[in-house]
């Protein structure tokens, strides 16, 4: 079979992307299962079915691969949820519907059974930036991107007049992400009553910020 000149580079790039993705996936899984201290290069290569030269070609070093994997662990869940939020919010046409939509999504986030594990992995990923200012900058850029995506999603109803134009959605996005990230501290207490109170207060605060205190603190 003859491969055209135009299709050959495309196939080559596809193979490279597949190899890179396999290594990254394997590294994320190893970090989730054992933590960075127990990472072994041979385990990652075996799981990805790749050679050492492929790792060094795509990431420069094992450290480079682990850094990229930690960024994925820190931001992937947030970005996936933001993408789903962005898609769903396009259909919201009225202020009352938006209030109920936001209240429902907050409830889903704080009661999600996978939430505690996802947050603990984000804490672990964030810890990998300690005493590493260059890597901390990369992690900060990934966090900023996820916040900008959330702000862009909220901008849709703001342009429709459903959220006050004076509200700084970028600041709100960073604040909201910080709120949900902080829930890991409540989860350390194993106090269900405290967790329920935190959930209620968080929902009230977010709704009050977006729609006013008469909405945020109204009985629901």
Order of alpha helices (4+ residues) and beta strands (2+ residues): alpha-alpha-alpha-alpha-alpha-alpha-alpha-alpha-alpha-alpha
